[in-house]
Amino acid sequence: MTTSLRGAARRPVAVLAATLLLAGCGGGAAATPDREPGVMATTAGADRPAPAPRVSPDVASWHLPGLGPRTIAQVPSKTSQALVVTGQGRNSPLSTAVLYERTASGWRAGPSWPAHNALKGWTGHHRAGDLRSPVGVYALTDAGGLLPDPGTRLPYDRSGGFSIGGTGFEGEPLAGSFDYVIAINYNRAPGTTPLDWTRPLGAGRGGGIWLHVDHDGPTQGCVSLRKNHMKALLRALDPDRRPVVVMGDEAALGR
């Protein structure tokens, strides 16, 4: 296994490949993950829809569009990059992602990218195997993949442990899903390879929630973007800007 991530936890490739499905990433028939201690998460709910305002991608705003006060309060004050992933509904696997960057005049939106989330939608209290993505605000500190580093400033672990095969929930091939990966800091140890198996909240709360390459179907709990969008995101994220992902269904994020 080769790696460019200093201090990354190393495990035999065969073990990593076998446990990736148990981590909940990439679809199939396994479990899902949760959030890192110290990073607050919003509470998902399906009872009271709260439509988020729509803005043009080139409009700057002092507040991240579509987020309610409870969600905005969880975005760290020093964060100046936020990937906002908005689900179409609490039980929907379809979402959109927009990378916002804070400027002197406010937050400015990048293009809107189509995305998938977990098969059964979203939850404010993720459990392993629930097939829902965790709602919340999570730091983005570590990346990796089967392919070489595309030019990211995040620590990047290139490893054969990101190999995956089989098919997803809709019969689509999963090969290539982990060509590029960004770990979402839910129930993981920051500063390690996305393949690290540490689960601070315990195995029952899941783990292995990633941003990864879309395979044209729902995930176990991750968020997936088209390959070119993953490359663009990896190149854009700057650890000095304390990047986070803000993710959940539209109603939950609007609170």
Secondary structure by P-SEA (a helix, b strand, c coil): ccccccccccccaaaaaaacccccccccccccccccccbbbbbbbccbbbbbbbbcccccccccccccaaaaaaccccccccbbbbbcccccccbbbbbbbbccccbbbcbbbbbcccccbbbccccccccbbbbbbbbbcccccccccccccccccccccccccccccccccccccccbbbbccccccccccccccccccccccccccccccccccccccbbbccaaaaaaaaaacccccbbbbbccccccccc
